[in-house]
Amino acid sequence: MSNGNSPAFPCQDNKKQIYTGMNLRDYIAMEALHAFIDSNWSDDPIELAKQAYKVSNAMLDERVKYP
């Protein structure tokens, strides 16, 4: 898996890079989770979370293949 710890929303302050907010892996998982919930895919929150992170990990893996 590529670097999912990179920030989802980096910002810069006074010429120093400051990373705030959630990381990219969590952001992608959150978006996948939203889609799963909207589609009524499952009522099990543990299963939803597991699948959301599987999607996130897969997207990060594919991301490094297509720079």
Residue pairs with C-beta under 8 A, 6 or more apart in sequence:
1 57
1 60
1 61
2 60
2 61
2 63
2 64
3 24
3 60
4 23
4 24
4 25
4 26
4 28
4 56
4 57
4 60
5 23
5 24
5 25
6 23
6 24
7 19
7 20
7 21
7 22
7 23
7 24
8 21
8 22
8 23
8 24
8 26
8 27
9 20
9 21
9 22
9 27
10 17
10 18
10 19
10 20
11 18
11 19
11 20
12 18
22 30
24 60
25 53
25 56
25 57
25 60
26 56
28 55
28 56
28 59
28 60
29 49
29 52
29 53
29 55
29 56
30 52
32 51
32 52
32 55
32 56
33 48
33 49
33 52
36 42
36 48
36 51
36 52
37 48
41 48
41 51
42 48
42 51
